[in-house]
């Protein structure tokens, strides 16, 4: 039964043993989570977005792993940046009137 699994050689750890993970994708996830927690610090969201795009490029062009890490970091970076912008606009709207 185990011999009938399609692409069994591609999902085994031996297949991914020599493939490096994109460090930019991992940094993107870490900065995306930090940007969600520390949303007033906009630099973390911007860096999550930058490293997410770098990690996505490394996965596509250089054959590294970490595709979903880069996408999660990008998503967290964009969402937390939009939420921070909305909060800043609502907060500073009180002072402009």
N, C-alpha and C positions, 0 to 999 in steps of 0.2 A: 504494500500500500504506500509506503513512504517513497518508493522509487517512482511513483506516478505523479508526484508533485511537479507541476510545470515550473521551469526556471529555478529549480532547487539550488543549482550551483550559483545563481546570482544573488540569492538572499542569504547565503551562508556567511558567517564571519570571515571565512577564508577569502571570499571574494572581495570584501571591503577592507581587508587587512592592510594593503599598501596604498589605499586611497586616502589622501590627507583631507581633513575637515577645514573648511574656510574659517580662519580666525576672525575675519571681519563679520561673518554671519553670527558667530558666537558673541562677539562684542555688541552687535546690533540687538540681540535678544536681551543682554544684560542692561544695555543703555535704555532699551525700550521699557523694561520693567522699572528701572530707576526713574525714567521720565514719567511713568504713571504714578509712582509714589511721590516724587519730588517735582510735581508739575510746575511750580513757580520758576524752577530753573530750566529755562527754555533750551539751554545749551545741550542738555541730555537728549531731548527729543530730536534736535537737529543732528546731533552726532549719531543717534540711532538710525535716522533716515539715511545719512551719508554712508555709514558702515553697512546698512542693509543693501544699498545699491551696489556697493563694492563687493559684498559677499555674493550677491546674486550674479554679478558679472563673473566672479571667480568660479562659481558653480557651472555657469553656462559655457564659458570659454576655456577654462583651464581644467575642467573635469573633476573638480573637488566635490566633496559631499557637503551638506549643510543647506540644501535648498529651502527646506521648510523653516529652518532657523532664520534664514535671511528674510523670508516672507513674514514670519511672526514678528521679527524686529521692526520691519517696515510698517506693518499694521499697527503695532503698539506705538511706534514713533509718530505716525500720522494722527492716530486717534488722540493721543495725549497732547499733541501740538494743537489740534483743533479745540480740544476742551480747554486748554490753557488760554488760547486766544479768546474763546467765548467768556471765560471767567474774567480775564483782563478787561474785555470790552464792557461787561456788565459792571464790574467794580469801578472802573474809571469813568463810566457814564454818569455816575452820581456827582463827580467833581466837575464835569464839564457844563452842567446845567446851572 
